[in-house]
C-alpha cells in the first residue's frame, strides 16, 4: 500500500476540519445510544413479550434470556423489481443461519422500493428522489423498537441504498452490513438496445420491436446490467466497506451468492457482540469512507445521482461533503473502468475482468484510496483486494485478485487509464452551479455554444422534435424540474431524442435543474442546476435565442447576455398545478415545500 496521495490527503483534511463540530456531535449522539450488553435488556417485560410473541420456541427462548445478539433485517423486497425479487427468500435464510450461530434474527421492517426504470418519463418519477428520504424514515421506524443489536440491510436500486444508509446512520450505534443480491445475466448488448430506442424515436422501429429489445435486455431476476445508479450503489457499498469483499456483482440465486449472504450474517453477528470486534456502522462511515466513495465514483464513471446521495449520506453522519470535494478529487482520480453507458461492457463483464477487487488494488497501489478505512470485513481496504470463491467442499474463501485485468477494454491498470480524470466535473458561472458527466461525451462536444430553446416539460422536447423544429444547433433548457418544483425527476426519456440529433451532426446540449441519472451518455448535459428555477435561479431568466456556453473543459456555464439586462429580467414562472396531485403526489407536498438545494443533497434533511 502506497503513501496517501497528497490531493486525497488534502481534500480529506479539509473535509475533516469543516465537519469537526457536526461529526463530534454525531459521535456523541450514537455513543450515548450505545449502552452496554444486548439492547433488549432495557425493555420492560411487556415490551419484550410483544417483541418475541410470534417467534418459534428456540428464538423465543434466546430472546427471553437476553444474552445473545438479535439482528434486525430491513428488507426492500418486492417481486416487481427484478433486482429485489431475489430478496424474497433472504429473511428465512438469514434466520436459519442465525439460529445455527446461536443468535436470533427478525424481520424488523420493509421499506418501499420503486423502480426508476418503470417510472421513467411518467408521473411516478416525480416521487422517486423523495422516496430516498421516505426509505430513510422507514428504516428508522423499523429499528425503533430497541430489540436489535445489529442490522442487515437488503437493497440494491437507485434511491433505496442511499435511503437505507441514511436511515442506518440515524441508528449509527448499531453495527450493520449491506447485503446485495447481484446482477441479472447479460441480455442483448446495451448498444443494441440503444439503437432500437433511437430508431423508435425517429419512427424507424415499431413499438413491438422496441418492446422486444427492452425485454431481451431486462429479462431475469437481478439488477439491470448497465452501470447506472443501482450498480453505482453496489460499487459504493463495497468501496466504503459495507459489503463483503467481491460480493457486489455475484449473480443471484447461486451457491456463491448464498454463501456470501451466510457469511454476512456471521460478520454482523461478530460486529454486534460486545468485545474488541464491536464496530458500529456510524464509526465505519467516517471522512475516509466518504472520500473513498467519491474516489470510487470517479474511477468507475459512476452515476451523477451520487452527487446528491453522497452529500446526503455524509450529512447523516455529521460530515459536510461538498461538490468542490468531488471536483478536487476528479483531477487526480483516473477513469479505470468503461461500463455502459461509458463503454460497451456491462457489469457482468466488469466483474469477470477483475471487478471491484482489481479496481481497489490499483487505487491502493498509488495511494488513491484510504487503505486504513474501517470495514465490515474486519480489515482495512487491503482485504477488499480479494475475490470470493467456493472450494471443493463448498466452503467460502477469498483469494488475492489478479494483478492483470481480464479485459483491458473494460477495466484498466492505473498505469494505462481510459482517462486521466474521473469524468465528473463541476460547472459554474452566471447560471449558477451544475454537474456534468463527461466520461462518455466525445472530446469535440465538451464545449457547446448555441442558442437556447426553453422548455418546461420533457415531453415538449419530444413534441418539438416530432414537429421537425430541432434540426439545428441548440441548448435545450428544461427547467422547473428541481426538487422544490416537481421533485427533481430523472429526464432520461430525453436521451434517445437528443442522441438522434447529435448523431445528425448538430451541436446540442442539455441544461436542466432536473436529473439525468446514471444512464446519461454521449450528449453533454449540465444537470442539477442550482439555484433551481422554482427558487428564482438564473435558469428562470433564460429566454429562447439566448446564447448559452457550456464549457466542460474549463468548468464554465454561462448565458452570453449583457449582465445588466439579464439581471433586470423578471424570472419566468410555470404552472405546476398538474404536478401537485394524482399518483400519490399530493402526499409529497411537504417534501417539495421543504426540499433543500441540489448541492446540499436535494432532500428534506
N, C-alpha and C positions, 0 to 999 in steps of 0.2 A: 504494500500500500504506500503510495507516494505522499509527500507533504501536500497539505491542502493548498490548492491554487489560490494565489493572493486575492483575486477578484471574488472568489467564492467566500474566502475568509472575511473580506471587507464588507460584502453585502450582508453576510450573516451577522457580523458585529454591529452593523448599523441597525439591522432588524432587532437584534437583542437589546440594544440600547434604547431604541424607540419604544420597545414593548416592555421595558423593565417594570414599570408600575402595574400595568394591566396583567402581565404574566404573574407577578408576585401575588396579586390579589386572587387570580385564578387558582394558583397553587395552594394558597391559604384556604380557599373555599373547599377544594377537593380533599385536602388533608384533614380539614375539620369534619368532613363527612365520612372519613375512613373508619374510625373506631378500631376496635380490637376483636379478633375472633370472627366467627361467622355472623352475618348481618341479622339473620332472623332471630338471634338470641335477644334482640332488643324488642321483639314483638310481644304483645300480650298473648295470653293463651287463646283468646277469641280470635285475634288477628292470625295467629299461626294455624289454628284449626281451619279457618277459611282457606288458608294458603295451601294446605295439603289434603283437603276434604275429598277431592276427586282422584287422588293418586292411588296406585296399586299398593299392596301391602309392603313390599320391600322399600319402595321410595318413601312411603308414609312413615315407616319406622325410622329411616335415616333422617328425614326432615324433623321428626319429633325429637330425636336425640340432639340434633343441632350441633354436631361436631365436624361435619364434612361439608365441603363447598357445594353449593347449589347454583347451577348455571342457568341463566335466562337466555332463551332463544328468541331473537327478534327476526321475524321471517317476512320477506317481501314476496312470498309465493303467490302467484295466480297462474292459471293454466291458459290465459290468453297471451301472455308474453312468453315467447319461445325461450328467452334467457332465464326466466324464473320458473318455468314449468318443472325443471328437474328438482327444485326445492320441495316438491310435494312430499317426497319420502325422507327428506333430511331430518325432520324432528324425531321420527321414530329411530332412525339410525343413531342420531346423537344421544337420545335417551338410553338406547341399549348399550352403547359404548360407555356412557357414564356409569351405568349400573355395574358393568364389568370392572370398572375402575374403582368401585366402592363409593361413588358420589351420586349426585342426582342432577337432572336437567329438566326444565319445564319450559313449555312454550309460554313466553312472557307476553307476547302480543304480535299482531301482524301490522304491517304498515302498507299504505296504498302504493301501488306501483303502476303508473300509467306508461304507455309506450309512445314515445315521440314519433316512431315510425308510422303508427296508426293515426295519430292526430296531426301529422304534418299537413299544413295548408287548411286545417279545419278549425272550427271554433274551439275545440277542446285544447288546442295547442296554447291558447291563452291562459290555461290553468297550469301549464307544465312547470314553469320556473317556480311558481309559488308552491307547487307540490313538494319541492325540496324542503321548505320550511314547515309544511304540514307533516311531512315524514319525520323531521327532527322532533316536532312536538309529539307525534305518535310514539316515537321511540322513547322519549322521556316519560310519557304516560305509562308505557309498558314496563318500565323499570322502576316505577314509583312505589311499588309495594314493599320495598326493603327486604325482599325474600332472597335476593341474589348476591352472590359473591364474585361473579364474573359473568360475562355475556358473550354470546356468539351472534354475529350479525350476518344475515344471509341476504345479499342483494347484489345486483350487477349494474343496472342500467342508469340512464342519464342523470336524473335528479335523485335517484334512490340511494346510491352510495354516499354522495355528499350529505344528503339528509340524515342517513343513518349515522354518519360520523359526527355531524354537528350534534345530534341527539346523544350519541355516546359520550361526547366530550362534556355535555351537561351533567353526566354521571361519570366524570373522568376519574373518580376514585375507584371505580371498578375496573379490573383487568378485562380485556376484551380481545377478540380476534375476528377478522373478517374472513368469510368462507365463500369462495367463488363456486360457480357451477360449470364454467367453461364454455367455449365457443361451439357452435354447430359445425358439422362437416362443411368443407368448401363446396359451394354450388357452382353455377356459372360464374365466370370472372366478373368483377365489378366493372371492368371496361366494357364488356359485352352488354351488361345491364344498362350502363350509362348511354351507350349508343342507341339502344332501343328507346330510352327515355327521351333523348334528343330527337330521334326520328318521330316519336309520337307528338312532341311539341311542335314539329314542323308539319304535322299531318301526313307523314310518310309511313306511319305504322298504325295499326288498328288497336283499339282498346284490348281486344283479345290477345294480340301479340304482346302488348305491354304487360298484361297480367301474367301471361305465360313466362315472360322473362323475370318478373318480380318473384313469381312462385318458384322458379328454378334457383333463385338466389336465396330467398328466405324460405327454407324447405324442411327444417327439422328443429328439434329441441336444441337449445343452446343460444349463445349470444350471436348477433349478426357479426359477420366476419370482417367487415371493413373497420378501419381504425377511426371510429367516431368517439363520442363521449363515453359510451358504455365500456369499450375496451381501453380507453384512456383511464377510466376509473380503475380498472384492474391493474394496469401498469402502476398507477399511483399507490394503490394499497400495498403493492409489493415493494416498491422502491421507498415507501415510507415505513416499512417494517411491520405492516399489519396483516399481511398474508404469510403463509409458509413459503419458503423459497421455491421458486419454479412452479407454483401452483396456479398462477393466474390463467393460463391458457391450455390447461389439460382438458381434454374432451369430457363432456358429461356422461354419466352412466357407464363408466369404465372402471375396471378394478383399481387402476391407479388413482382415479378421481375419488373413489370411496375410501381408499387407504389414506389419502391426504385429509379427507374430512374426519376420519377416525383420529388421525394424529392431531388435528386441530383441537379436538375435544381434550386430548391428553395435555396439550400445550397450555390451553387456557385454564385447565384444572390446576396445573403446576403453578401458573402465574397467580392463581386465585388463592392458593393455600398460604397460610401465614408462614413467614420464614424468609430466607435470603432471596428466594426466587420470585417473591411477590412483586408485581410490577403493574401499577395502574396504567390504564390507557392514556390518561392525561399526562403521564410522565414520558410516554413514548412519543407523543405528538408534542415536540418542542420545536425550537427555532431550527435545529438541524434537520428534523424530519420534514418541516415545511419547505426549507430550501432544497432538500433532496427531491421533493415533489416537483418543484419548479424546474429543477435541472432535468428530471425525467421527462417532463412535458416538452422541453426544448429538444432534448436528444432524440426524441421519437417523433417530433412533429405532431404532438397531440392536440386535443380539442381546445378550441378557443373558449369553450364554455368554462374551462377551468380558470380563466382569468376572473371569473365571477366566483366559482365554487371554492377555489383555494383561498381566496381572500376571506370568504365567509367562514370556512373551516378554521383558518388561522385565528380569526376573531373569537371563535368559540373557545379557543384555548388560550385566550389572552395575548395573542400575537398580532401585531399590526402590520400585516403584509400589504405592500403597495404595488401598483403597476410598475413603478420605477424600479422595483427589485427584479421583476420579470425582465425589464428592458436591459438592466445592467448585466444580468446573467446571460442573456441571449447573445451578447457579443463574444462570449468565451466558450459557450457550450456548443460543440459541433453536432450536426444532424447525423446520427449513426444509423437510422432506420428509414426505409421508404416502404410504407404500408398504405394501401389505398385509403384516401384519395391522393396521397402524396407519392404514389408509385403503383406498380401493377399488382403487388402481392397482397394477400390477406393475412390476418393474424395467425392462421394456422401455419403458413409458410414462414412467418416471422419466428414463431415458436420452434419450428423444425430447424431453422437456421442457427439456433442458439438462444433465441429469445431473451428473456429478462436476465438470465444468468450471464450471458455473454455481454449484454449491454452494461450491466453493473460492473462486471470485471474490467471492462475497457475504461469506464469512467473512473473507477478507483485507481487504475494504473497511472493516471495523470493527475491525481488529486482533485478531480472534478466532482467529488461526492463526499459527504461527511461519512467516513468509514466508521466512526465511533458512535453513530446514532444507535439508540436502543431499538430492539426489535422483539416481536413475539417469539422468535426462534431462540432467543436467549444469547445471541451473538451480536456482533456489530454487523455492518453490511458485508463483511467478508463471507459470512455464512450464506449470503444470497448469490454468491458466485458458484453455487452448486445446483445440480438438477436432480429431481427425484426420479426414482425408478423402483420397480419391484424385483427382488431376487428370485431365484428358482423356487423358493418356498412361499412366495407371495408376500414377503416382508418388505416394508418400505425402507429404502436407504437413499442417501444422497451421494453423488459423486461430483468431482470438480468439472465445471463446464470446459469444453474445448477452447483452446486459445485461438482457433481458426473459425471464422464464420462458415456456416454450412451453405450459405448462398450470399455472395457478395452483392447481388442485385437487390437484396432485401435488407441485409444487416452488414455493417462495415466495421472494421477495426478503427480505433481512434486515430491511427496514423494515415488513414485514407477516407475521411468522412465524405458524405454526399455534399455537405455544405459546411463552411467554416463556422456558421452561426446556427442558431436553433430554429429559425424560420418564423418566429413570432415577434412582432415588432409593435412598438407604441407609436402613435401618431399624435401630433399636437399642432395647434395653430389657431387662427381666428375662428375656427368652427368648434373649438373645444378639444377634447381628447378622444381617441379611438384606438382600436386594436385591429391589426391586420395579420393574417396568416399568409406568409409568402413562400412556404416550403414547396408548394406546387404551382406557384404563379410563374409563367415564363419571364425570363430576365427582361425582355423588351416590353413587359407590361407593368413593371414596377413603378413607373411614373406615368400617370394618366392626367392630361389636362383637356377638359372637354366641357361643353355646356351642360347645365343641369336640366333634367326633366323631373319634376316633382310629383310624387305620388303619396297618397295617404293610406293605401291598401295594396298588398302584394298582388291581389287579383287584378288591379288596374294595370299593372305592368304587363301581365299576360294579355289582357284585352287590347292594350296599345300595340303589342307585338302582333296580335292576330289582325289588327287593322292595318298593319304594314307601316306604322308610324315610327318604328325604332330602327330602321335600316340606316344607321348613321352613327357617328361617334357621339357618346353622351355619358353622363354620370347619372345613374338612376338614384334619386334621393327618395328613399322610402322612410317617412318619418311618422311620428305618433305611434311608434311601435315599442316604446320604452316601458319599463316596469310600472311607472305611475300612470301611463296611458292605458295600455291594454294587457299588461303583464309580461311584456318582452318576449313574444313568441319567436321561435325559430322561423326563418324565412327561406328554408331550404327548397321550398317549392319554386323559388326563382331560379335555381341553378340550371335546369335544362334550358330555359328561355335565354338566359344571359350567356350560357355556353354556346348556344347556336349562333348568337350574334357575334360573339368573339371569334368563333370559327369562320365566320363570313369575312373576317378581316377588320371589323370595326374595333375602334379603341374605346372600350367601355369599362365602367367600374360601378360598384355599388357603394352607397353611403347611407347608413341607417343607424337609428338608435335602438334597433332590434338586434336579434341574434342571428347567426348564420350556421351555428353548430359545428361539430367536429367533422361533418361531412362536406364542409365547404371546400372548394377545389381551386380550379385554374383561374377563375375570374377574380381580379383584385377587389377586395371588399373591406371597406373601412366600417367596422361594426362596433356596437356598444358605445356609440357616440354619446358623450356626456359633457355638459348638461343635455338632457333629452328635450325634445320639442315641447312636451307637456309642461316642463319646468321653464319654458321660455328660453331654452337654449338657442344658440346661434343657428342651429339647423332649422329652426322655425322661421328664420328670416330669409332663407334662400328662396329665390324665385326662378321660374323657368327661364333658361337662357343665361343665367349667371355662370361665369366660367369657374369651375372648381378644379383645384390641383391637388391630386393625391400623389405624394412623393414618398414611397416606401423606402427608397434608398437613403433619404435624409430624415425620415421620420416626421414629415410635414403634412398638414391637412389644412388647406386654406380655400376660401372663396375669394376670387380676384375681383373684388368690388371696392370702390372708394370707401375707406374706413368710416368716414363721417356719414356718408349716405347709408351704408349698411347698418350702422349703429342707430340711425334715426328711423329705420323701418319698424313698423308695428309687427310683432311676431304673428304668424298665422295661427289660426285655431282650427280645430277639427271637431266635427260632430261624432262623438264616441258613444252615443246613446245605444247604438246597435250592439256594442261590445259589453254592455253593463248587465244584460240579463240573458237568461237562457243557457243551457248546457252547464248549469251549476255556477255560472259566472257571478251571479248576484251574491253568492256565499263568499266570494273572494274580494268584495268591495273594500273591506278593511285592509287587505294586503295592498291593493292599489293605492289607497289613501296614505299608507304608512311606509311604502317602499322607499328604500334608500337608493342612492345613485349606483350606476353600474360599477364604477371603480371602487365602491365600498362593498360590493357583493350582491347588490340588487335584490336584497331580501328585506325582511321586516325586523331582523335582529342580527 
